[in-house]
Amino acid sequence: MSLKLPQNLNSGLFKQGYNSYSNSDGQINKSIAAIREIHQMCLTSMGPCGRNKIIVNHLGKIIVTNDAATMLRELDIIHPAVKVLVMATEQQKMDMGDNTNLVMVLAGELLIVSEKLIALGLSAVEIIQGFNMAKNFTLEELDKLVVGDVIDKSNPQELIKVIKPVIASKKYGSEDLLSQLVAEAVSHVLPQSSQGTIPYFNVDSIRVVKIMGGSLVNSTVIKGMVFNREPEGHIKSLPEGGKHKVAVFTCPIDIANTETKGTVLLHNAQEMLDFSKGEEKQIDAMMKEIADMGVTCVVAGAGVGELALHYLNRYNILVLKVPSKFELRRICRVCGATPLPRLGAPTPEEIGVVETVKTMEIGGDRVTVFKQESEEATRTSTIILRGATQNNLDDIERAINDGVAAIKGLMTPNGGKLLPGAGATEIELVSRITKYGERTPGLLQLAIKQFALAFEVVPRTLADTAGLEVNEVLPNLYAAHTVVSGEKDEEAARKECLFKGVDILKDTSDGLTDIREDSVYDLLAPKKFAINVATEAATTVLSVDQIIMAKRAGGPAPPQAKRPGNWDQDD
């Protein structure tokens, strides 16, 4: 009698190499355990005092950052449940630019507290229903917690109020200088609009050029563009004090090549000389037409022939080669020119105007600066960053990009509403959602209360990374946000308690600070979006009862060569 071995249930259903994990095998607990690992990694990087991570990606590039979206993008994560959270942080980065750490930390915390609810016997459906009810209540309560509004969206001082907390969470200690640079750059490109109207803002209008050497205090803002290359000819700068006409060509500045091959039959030396002179006369005529239109600067998107360059130098025209089509588009926005696909004299409408074109040396690098003075409008401005190491410059650039993205959120309708920062909003939400849960009958009450408890992770992490005693700061923060019913001026006291947050500077004995002193505010729109995305990501993971994974594409892995060593050692 032969022994019958048990086989995999799906052995005849899928191809060889498929793996299936269901809830009966503890799939949900394993997924939450994997998410806990990535949650712990992002948790210590949250807030102004968050720690940096050194990541070496698959190409060997070293990245030093505390930005969750950057970390998760560079890590090669394969777990499908964790990938859901990664996609949520990428969506937050794409749409709002800020609060990417909050999405990952809050979604991870929601799944960790849901693990306790599953152990108590609640089903995934009940937890999802409770979380969705609590989320809808939270989004309504956030509108009631608004403590300020940015009215004049063109005022640099009002912009700093929004930019500074965003940059401080990434580069704490340099937020004053960096927010000033971003506000100045944004104010250059914002169009003048009447009071009450929202100006149009494009994040692509702010460029960052990183030049090694010096320190961060040497960073400047240019109302225009900076190119890290010199002009092609011997004319390196144009005289200052006047307005220079600019022509932009996307085609090569040279003799046009025919689409079909042809053969020229020359009978004698004279015909050969005449042929060469004909080319020279043709190029000379083209360059003279451009010079006759008053053009003193030519920007080429493709190659510049030697003969054409010779005649451009003769007519005292500066020639700059810009191979990137994106840079070409930006320079057209700086000077108001139209890119021309054919070589020839531009019309007056196609010519742009720039006030300063000069070549200068910054930190040993020769750069070309296209700059508009105060009277002339521009749609692109450049922040020149100086620093000692490339990794530090890359991290500062990411912080600036987040600050610029916050301005994009500010320019939306109702985008200027401000919430109290420093963990004040989250600790207030804990008490309000808990009270809402106590009013809710049935088992959903447990899920809503645990949803409220998940928000405690923000003030707890802020206090922990700042070196404060968490067990002392959190009770003090809860007490500061509690108003006794029937107290005199109860309404005024409720408004006053909203401004109490975590003091990361350790200036007070109780670890609390008034956020109005340091202007620590959060924008309402990114906070709402982050809570919405984090809850959706957590409920998506909870709604999964089975993971079926196919065999990864590709052939068998190549055999690994043995490491050097003695032949008789198992290296």
Solvent accessible surface area in square Angstrom, and as a share of the most:
residue,aa,sasa,rsa
1,M,246,1.10
2,S,104,0.67
3,L,152,0.76
4,K,189,0.80
5,L,130,0.65
6,P,128,0.80
7,Q,149,0.66
8,N,100,0.51
9,L,177,0.88
10,N,40,0.20
11,S,63,0.41
12,G,83,0.80
13,L,125,0.62
14,F,64,0.26
15,K,169,0.72
16,Q,176,0.78
17,G,35,0.33
18,Y,79,0.30
19,N,76,0.39
20,S,37,0.24
21,Y,83,0.32
22,S,27,0.18
23,N,67,0.34
24,S,107,0.69
25,D,85,0.44
26,G,19,0.19
27,Q,5,0.02
28,I,16,0.08
29,N,67,0.34
30,K,117,0.50
31,S,1,0.01
32,I,0,0.00
33,A,47,0.36
34,A,28,0.21
35,I,1,0.00
36,R,80,0.29
37,E,130,0.58
38,I,19,0.10
39,H,3,0.01
40,Q,91,0.41
41,M,49,0.22
42,C,0,0.00
43,L,29,0.14
44,T,60,0.35
45,S,2,0.01
46,M,16,0.07
47,G,11,0.10
48,P,32,0.20
49,C,33,0.20
50,G,13,0.13
51,R,129,0.47
52,N,80,0.41
53,K,43,0.18
54,I,126,0.64
55,I,12,0.06
56,V,94,0.54
57,N,19,0.10
58,H,157,0.70
59,L,142,0.71
60,G,48,0.46
61,K,116,0.49
62,I,87,0.44
63,I,8,0.04
64,V,37,0.21
65,T,0,0.00
66,N,6,0.03
67,D,2,0.01
68,A,0,0.00
69,A,3,0.02
70,T,2,0.01
71,M,0,0.00
72,L,5,0.02
73,R,130,0.48
74,E,42,0.19
75,L,56,0.28
76,D,122,0.63
77,I,30,0.15
78,I,99,0.50
79,H,55,0.25
80,P,44,0.28
81,A,9,0.07
82,V,5,0.03
83,K,95,0.40
84,V,37,0.21
85,L,0,0.00
86,V,15,0.09
87,M,116,0.52
88,A,10,0.08
89,T,0,0.00
90,E,69,0.31
91,Q,78,0.35
92,Q,0,0.00
93,K,54,0.23
94,M,134,0.60
95,D,50,0.26
96,M,33,0.15
97,G,4,0.04
98,D,20,0.11
99,N,28,0.15
100,T,2,0.01
101,N,18,0.09
102,L,8,0.04
103,V,0,0.00
104,M,0,0.00
105,V,0,0.00
106,L,0,0.00
107,A,0,0.00
108,G,0,0.00
109,E,19,0.09
110,L,0,0.00
111,L,0,0.00
112,I,27,0.14
113,V,5,0.03
114,S,0,0.00
115,E,43,0.19
116,K,113,0.48
117,L,2,0.01
118,I,47,0.24
119,A,90,0.70
120,L,123,0.61
121,G,64,0.61
122,L,12,0.06
123,S,53,0.34
124,A,30,0.23
125,V,96,0.55
126,E,50,0.23
127,I,0,0.00
128,I,31,0.15
129,Q,91,0.41
130,G,0,0.00
131,F,0,0.00
132,N,55,0.28
133,M,64,0.29
134,A,0,0.00
135,K,25,0.10
136,N,80,0.41
137,F,29,0.12
138,T,0,0.00
139,L,37,0.19
140,E,108,0.48
141,E,13,0.06
142,L,0,0.00
143,D,68,0.35
144,K,135,0.57
145,L,0,0.00
146,V,45,0.26
147,V,42,0.24
148,G,25,0.24
149,D,72,0.37
150,V,3,0.02
151,I,123,0.62
152,D,56,0.29
153,K,25,0.11
154,S,43,0.28
155,N,52,0.27
156,P,49,0.31
157,Q,118,0.52
158,E,39,0.18
159,L,0,0.00
160,I,27,0.13
161,K,62,0.26
162,V,5,0.03
163,I,0,0.00
164,K,55,0.23
165,P,21,0.13
166,V,11,0.07
167,I,0,0.00
168,A,14,0.11
169,S,29,0.19
170,K,26,0.11
171,K,39,0.16
172,Y,88,0.34
173,G,66,0.63
174,S,31,0.20
175,E,22,0.10
176,D,90,0.47
177,L,57,0.28
178,L,0,0.00
179,S,1,0.01
180,Q,86,0.38
181,L,12,0.06
182,V,0,0.00
183,A,0,0.00
184,E,72,0.32
185,A,0,0.00
186,V,0,0.00
187,S,34,0.22
188,H,56,0.25
189,V,15,0.09
190,L,11,0.06
191,P,66,0.42
192,Q,176,0.78
193,S,50,0.32
194,S,79,0.51
195,Q,135,0.60
196,G,74,0.71
197,T,77,0.45
198,I,76,0.38
199,P,7,0.04
200,Y,162,0.62
201,F,18,0.07
202,N,50,0.25
203,V,60,0.35
204,D,49,0.25
205,S,9,0.06
206,I,17,0.08
207,R,34,0.12
208,V,25,0.14
209,V,17,0.09
210,K,68,0.29
211,I,5,0.02
212,M,87,0.39
213,G,29,0.28
214,G,49,0.48
215,S,52,0.34
216,L,32,0.16
217,V,113,0.65
218,N,75,0.39
219,S,9,0.06
220,T,69,0.40
221,V,20,0.11
222,I,20,0.10
223,K,26,0.11
224,G,0,0.00
225,M,0,0.00
226,V,1,0.00
227,F,11,0.05
228,N,122,0.62
229,R,85,0.31
230,E,66,0.29
231,P,5,0.03
232,E,67,0.30
233,G,8,0.07
234,H,127,0.57
235,I,24,0.12
236,K,71,0.30
237,S,51,0.33
238,L,14,0.07
239,P,102,0.64
240,E,121,0.54
241,G,88,0.85
242,G,35,0.34
243,K,128,0.54
244,H,17,0.07
245,K,86,0.36
246,V,0,0.00
247,A,1,0.00
248,V,0,0.00
249,F,0,0.00
250,T,59,0.34
251,C,23,0.14
252,P,78,0.49
253,I,1,0.01
254,D,56,0.29
255,I,44,0.23
256,A,83,0.65
257,N,144,0.74
258,T,113,0.66
259,E,183,0.82
260,T,107,0.62
261,K,209,0.89
262,G,72,0.69
263,T,134,0.78
264,V,91,0.53
265,L,138,0.69
266,L,72,0.36
267,H,141,0.63
268,N,85,0.43
269,A,76,0.59
270,Q,104,0.46
271,E,64,0.28
272,M,121,0.54
273,L,98,0.49
274,D,74,0.38
275,F,98,0.41
276,S,49,0.32
277,K,105,0.45
278,G,37,0.36
279,E,64,0.29
280,E,68,0.30
281,K,143,0.60
282,Q,86,0.38
283,I,0,0.00
284,D,38,0.20
285,A,54,0.42
286,M,41,0.18
287,M,0,0.00
288,K,99,0.42
289,E,86,0.39
290,I,1,0.01
291,A,25,0.20
292,D,101,0.52
293,M,60,0.27
294,G,35,0.34
295,V,4,0.02
296,T,46,0.27
297,C,0,0.00
298,V,1,0.00
299,V,0,0.00
300,A,0,0.00
301,G,18,0.17
302,A,28,0.22
303,G,32,0.31
304,V,30,0.17
305,G,12,0.11
306,E,155,0.69
307,L,59,0.29
308,A,0,0.00
309,L,36,0.18
310,H,89,0.40
311,Y,18,0.07
312,L,1,0.00
313,N,24,0.12
314,R,145,0.53
315,Y,62,0.23
316,N,103,0.53
317,I,2,0.01
318,L,0,0.00
319,V,0,0.00
320,L,0,0.00
321,K,59,0.25
322,V,3,0.02
323,P,86,0.54
324,S,43,0.28
325,K,136,0.58
326,F,108,0.45
327,E,31,0.14
328,L,12,0.06
329,R,127,0.46
330,R,44,0.16
331,I,0,0.00
332,C,14,0.08
333,R,36,0.13
334,V,2,0.01
335,C,9,0.05
336,G,55,0.53
337,A,11,0.08
338,T,60,0.35
339,P,60,0.38
340,L,4,0.02
341,P,104,0.65
342,R,111,0.41
343,L,33,0.16
344,G,9,0.09
345,A,35,0.27
346,P,2,0.01
347,T,59,0.35
348,P,96,0.60
349,E,139,0.62
350,E,36,0.16
351,I,19,0.10
352,G,1,0.01
353,V,48,0.27
354,V,0,0.00
355,E,17,0.08
356,T,10,0.06
357,V,0,0.00
358,K,59,0.25
359,T,20,0.11
360,M,67,0.30
361,E,105,0.47
362,I,22,0.11
363,G,50,0.48
364,G,57,0.54
365,D,67,0.35
366,R,104,0.38
367,V,0,0.00
368,T,0,0.00
369,V,0,0.00
370,F,0,0.00
371,K,60,0.26
372,Q,2,0.01
373,E,67,0.30
374,S,95,0.61
375,E,146,0.65
376,E,43,0.19
377,A,88,0.68
378,T,8,0.05
379,R,147,0.54
380,T,0,0.00
381,S,0,0.00
382,T,0,0.00
383,I,0,0.00
384,I,6,0.03
385,L,0,0.00
386,R,25,0.09
387,G,3,0.03
388,A,78,0.61
389,T,73,0.42
390,Q,84,0.37
391,N,52,0.27
392,N,58,0.30
393,L,0,0.00
394,D,27,0.14
395,D,9,0.05
396,I,2,0.01
397,E,41,0.18
398,R,43,0.16
399,A,0,0.00
400,I,0,0.00
401,N,73,0.37
402,D,2,0.01
403,G,0,0.00
404,V,7,0.04
405,A,16,0.13
406,A,2,0.01
407,I,0,0.00
408,K,72,0.30
409,G,5,0.05
410,L,0,0.00
411,M,16,0.07
412,T,60,0.35
413,P,103,0.65
414,N,114,0.59
415,G,1,0.01
416,G,2,0.02
417,K,65,0.27
418,L,3,0.02
419,L,0,0.00
420,P,0,0.00
421,G,1,0.01
422,A,21,0.16
423,G,3,0.03
424,A,0,0.00
425,T,1,0.00
426,E,5,0.02
427,I,1,0.00
428,E,12,0.06
429,L,1,0.00
430,V,10,0.05
431,S,36,0.23
432,R,59,0.22
433,I,0,0.00
434,T,40,0.23
435,K,113,0.48
436,Y,43,0.16
437,G,0,0.00
438,E,102,0.46
439,R,162,0.59
440,T,14,0.08
441,P,113,0.71
442,G,60,0.57
443,L,97,0.48
444,L,38,0.19
445,Q,49,0.22
446,L,67,0.34
447,A,0,0.00
448,I,0,0.00
449,K,64,0.27
450,Q,41,0.18
451,F,0,0.00
452,A,0,0.00
453,L,78,0.39
454,A,0,0.00
455,F,2,0.01
456,E,27,0.12
457,V,1,0.00
458,V,9,0.05
459,P,0,0.00
460,R,76,0.28
461,T,8,0.05
462,L,17,0.08
463,A,0,0.00
464,D,89,0.46
465,T,14,0.08
466,A,10,0.08
467,G,55,0.53
468,L,28,0.14
469,E,98,0.44
470,V,28,0.16
471,N,121,0.62
472,E,108,0.48
473,V,6,0.03
474,L,17,0.09
475,P,73,0.46
476,N,50,0.26
477,L,0,0.00
478,Y,68,0.26
479,A,69,0.53
480,A,31,0.24
481,H,13,0.06
482,T,94,0.55
483,V,25,0.14
484,V,105,0.60
485,S,95,0.61
486,G,71,0.69
487,E,82,0.37
488,K,178,0.75
489,D,97,0.50
490,E,49,0.22
491,E,117,0.53
492,A,61,0.47
493,A,28,0.21
494,R,95,0.35
495,K,126,0.53
496,E,83,0.37
497,C,12,0.07
498,L,13,0.06
499,F,27,0.11
500,K,69,0.29
501,G,0,0.00
502,V,4,0.02
503,D,6,0.03
504,I,36,0.18
505,L,92,0.46
506,K,111,0.47
507,D,111,0.57
508,T,64,0.37
509,S,124,0.80
510,D,61,0.32
511,G,4,0.03
512,L,13,0.07
513,T,23,0.13
514,D,27,0.14
515,I,1,0.00
516,R,97,0.36
517,E,136,0.61
518,D,66,0.34
519,S,41,0.26
520,V,46,0.26
521,Y,31,0.12
522,D,37,0.19
523,L,13,0.07
524,L,10,0.05
525,A,27,0.21
526,P,5,0.03
527,K,8,0.03
528,K,57,0.24
529,F,54,0.22
530,A,0,0.00
531,I,1,0.00
532,N,48,0.25
533,V,21,0.12
534,A,0,0.00
535,T,0,0.00
536,E,93,0.42
537,A,5,0.04
538,A,0,0.00
539,T,15,0.09
540,T,63,0.37
541,V,4,0.03
542,L,4,0.02
543,S,73,0.47
544,V,53,0.30
545,D,93,0.48
546,Q,75,0.33
547,I,24,0.12
548,I,85,0.43
549,M,70,0.31
550,A,59,0.46
551,K,144,0.61
552,R,175,0.64
553,A,109,0.84
554,G,67,0.64
555,G,68,0.66
556,P,134,0.84
557,A,89,0.69
558,P,99,0.62
559,P,131,0.83
560,Q,157,0.70
561,A,96,0.75
562,K,184,0.78
563,R,176,0.64
564,P,132,0.83
565,G,57,0.54
566,N,93,0.48
567,W,237,0.83
568,D,100,0.52
569,Q,101,0.45
570,D,152,0.79
571,D,64,0.33
